[in-house]
Amino acid sequence: MGDAEPVYPERSPKPSAVSDFDASLSAENCAAIERVLAKHGAPEVLGGWGNAPHPTLRRARLDVLALLGRLRVRVFTFDSLTKPGNPRHPNPPGKPLPMRGPKVYLT
């Protein structure tokens, strides 16, 4: 697919530096995600948000998952989940995940 949309449109190498949750920013991000999904007719997406250590990221994830549910877009992963049960980020610090399957649906 080539396009990637984050759970929240603010990024930082230090999750503690992410700003407080902004509902309008999250809504704009969800609208951007919806446009990309519509453009490609994607019935599924790779989930890779990791453990989302900041409350803003955890809250934004709920918005994205609600959007995906409304659109009936399934979320999958190719790697093992984190201990709390989240799909691992595909490009964590260190080395990228192998992403060799099996494909497991989360929704």
KEKE-3310 file (N, C-alpha, C; in steps of 0.2 Angstrom, whole numbers, plus 5000, padded with zeros to 4 digits):
npx = (5004:5009:5006:5006:4998:4999:4994:4992:4994:5006:5023:5037:5053:5054:5041:5036:5036:5025:5011:4996:4981:4972:4957:4952:4963:4965:4953:4955:4966:4960:4952:4961:4966:4955:4953:4965:4962:4951:4955:4963:4955:4956:4954:4959:4972:4989:4993:5002:5006:5012:5015:5011:5015:5011:4997:4990:4992:4987:4973:4971:4972:4960:4951:4956:4954:4940:4936:4941:4933:4921:4922:4924:4936:4949:4962:4978:4993:5010:5019:5024:5013:5015:5018:5007:4998:4998:5000:5016:5027:5032:5045:5055:5066:5083:5082:5072:5057:5055:5043:5037:5026:5015:5000:4990:4974:4968:4957)
npy = (4994:5006:5019:5026:5029:5036:5032:5044:5061:5066:5065:5059:5056:5054:5047:5053:5067:5070:5080:5084:5076:5080:5082:5087:5086:5073:5069:5074:5067:5054:5057:5058:5045:5038:5043:5038:5024:5023:5028:5017:5006:4998:4983:4979:4982:4984:4982:4991:4998:4996:4997:5010:5021:5034:5043:5051:5044:5032:5036:5041:5030:5023:5030:5028:5014:5013:5020:5011:5000:5005:5006:4994:4988:4977:4973:4967:4958:4952:4948:4943:4948:4961:4960:4966:4964:4971:4975:4974:4988:4991:4995:4996:5003:4999:4985:4981:4973:4955:4952:4940:4932:4920:4927:4936:4940:4954:4961)
npz = (5000:5004:5010:5026:5041:5057:5074:5081:5076:5081:5084:5093:5099:5112:5121:5133:5130:5122:5118:5128:5125:5110:5105:5092:5084:5084:5078:5065:5061:5060:5050:5040:5039:5035:5023:5016:5017:5010:4997:4993:4995:5006:5015:5026:5038:5044:5060:5072:5084:5096:5114:5117:5127:5132:5138:5129:5117:5119:5121:5108:5100:5103:5096:5083:5082:5084:5072:5062:5065:5062:5049:5045:5044:5045:5058:5058:5062:5060:5069:5086:5099:5111:5129:5136:5126:5114:5096:5090:5086:5069:5067:5078:5090:5087:5079:5064:5065:5060:5053:5047:5049:5057:5049:5059:5065:5073:5075)
capx = (5000:5014:5004:5006:4996:5000:4988:4991:4999:5012:5028:5042:5058:5052:5034:5034:5036:5019:5006:4990:4976:4968:4951:4951:4969:4964:4948:4959:4970:4956:4949:4966:4967:4949:4955:4970:4959:4946:4959:4966:4950:4959:4949:4963:4978:4994:4993:5009:5006:5016:5012:5008:5016:5008:4990:4987:4993:4982:4967:4970:4971:4953:4948:4957:4951:4933:4935:4942:4928:4915:4923:4924:4943:4952:4969:4982:5000:5014:5024:5020:5011:5018:5015:5000:4993:4997:5004:5023:5029:5036:5052:5057:5073:5087:5082:5065:5054:5055:5036:5036:5020:5009:4996:4985:4970:4967:4950)
capy = (5000:5012:5025:5024:5034:5035:5032:5051:5064:5070:5060:5061:5050:5053:5047:5058:5073:5071:5084:5082:5073:5085:5078:5089:5084:5066:5068:5076:5061:5049:5058:5057:5038:5036:5045:5033:5018:5024:5028:5011:5001:4993:4979:4977:4986:4981:4986:4992:5004:4995:4998:5017:5023:5040:5043:5054:5039:5027:5038:5042:5023:5021:5034:5025:5008:5015:5021:5005:4996:5008:5005:4986:4987:4973:4975:4961:4958:4946:4946:4941:4954:4963:4957:4968:4961:4975:4973:4978:4993:4987:4998:4998:5005:4993:4982:4980:4966:4951:4951:4934:4928:4920:4933:4935:4946:4957:4963)
capz = (5000:5004:5014:5033:5046:5064:5078:5083:5072:5084:5085:5097:5101:5119:5122:5138:5127:5118:5121:5130:5119:5107:5101:5085:5080:5083:5072:5059:5059:5058:5043:5035:5039:5031:5015:5013:5016:5004:4991:4992:4996:5010:5019:5032:5039:5048:5067:5075:5089:5102:5120:5118:5134:5134:5138:5123:5112:5121:5119:5101:5098:5104:5090:5077:5082:5082:5065:5059:5067:5059:5042:5045:5042:5050:5060:5058:5064:5058:5074:5092:5103:5117:5135:5137:5120:5108:5090:5090:5081:5064:5066:5084:5091:5086:5072:5062:5066:5054:5050:5043:5050:5053:5049:5065:5065:5080:5075)
cpx = (5004:5012:5004:5003:4997:4994:4987:4996:5004:5017:5034:5047:5057:5045:5032:5033:5030:5014:5000:4985:4972:4963:4951:4957:4968:4958:4951:4963:4966:4953:4955:4967:4961:4950:4960:4966:4954:4950:4962:4961:4953:4954:4953:4970:4983:4994:5000:5010:5010:5012:5009:5009:5013:5001:4987:4987:4988:4975:4966:4969:4964:4949:4949:4954:4943:4932:4936:4936:4922:4916:4924:4931:4946:4959:4972:4989:5003:5018:5020:5018:5015:5015:5008:4995:4993:5002:5011:5024:5033:5043:5054:5064:5077:5086:5074:5063:5054:5049:5036:5030:5020:5005:4991:4981:4968:4960:4946)
cpy = (5006:5018:5022:5030:5032:5035:5040:5055:5068:5064:5063:5055:5049:5053:5052:5065:5075:5075:5081:5080:5079:5082:5081:5087:5076:5065:5070:5070:5055:5050:5057:5049:5035:5038:5040:5027:5018:5024:5021:5005:4996:4990:4978:4981:4982:4986:4986:4997:5003:4996:5005:5019:5029:5040:5046:5048:5034:5029:5039:5035:5021:5024:5030:5018:5008:5016:5015:5000:4998:5006:4998:4984:4983:4975:4968:4963:4952:4944:4945:4948:4955:4960:4959:4967:4966:4973:4977:4983:4990:4989:5000:5000:4998:4990:4981:4973:4962:4951:4946:4929:4923:4926:4932:4942:4948:4959:4960)
cpz = (5000:5008:5021:5037:5053:5068:5080:5079:5075:5086:5090:5099:5109:5120:5127:5136:5123:5121:5124:5124:5117:5103:5094:5081:5079:5078:5066:5056:5057:5051:5038:5034:5034:5024:5012:5012:5011:4997:4989:4992:5000:5015:5026:5032:5044:5055:5069:5079:5095:5109:5122:5125:5136:5134:5132:5117:5113:5119:5112:5098:5098:5098:5084:5076:5081:5075:5061:5059:5063:5051:5040:5042:5047:5052:5060:5060:5061:5064:5081:5095:5109:5123:5136:5131:5114:5102:5091:5084:5076:5064:5073:5085:5090:5079:5070:5064:5059:5050:5045:5045:5056:5054:5055:5065:5072:5081:5069)
residu = (MET:GLY:ASP:ALA:GLU:PRO:VAL:TYR:PRO:GLU:ARG:SER:PRO:LYS:PRO:SER:ALA:VAL:SER:ASP:PHE:ASP:ALA:SER:LEU:SER:ALA:GLU:ASN:CYS:ALA:ALA:ILE:GLU:ARG:VAL:LEU:ALA:LYS:HIS:GLY:ALA:PRO:GLU:VAL:LEU:GLY:GLY:TRP:GLY:ASN:ALA:PRO:HIS:PRO:THR:LEU:ARG:ARG:ALA:ARG:LEU:ASP:VAL:LEU:ALA:LEU:LEU:GLY:ARG:LEU:ARG:VAL:ARG:VAL:PHE:THR:PHE:ASP:SER:LEU:THR:LYS:PRO:GLY:ASN:PRO:ARG:HIS:PRO:ASN:PRO:PRO:GLY:LYS:PRO:LEU:PRO:MET:ARG:GLY:PRO:LYS:VAL:TYR:LEU:THR)
# end
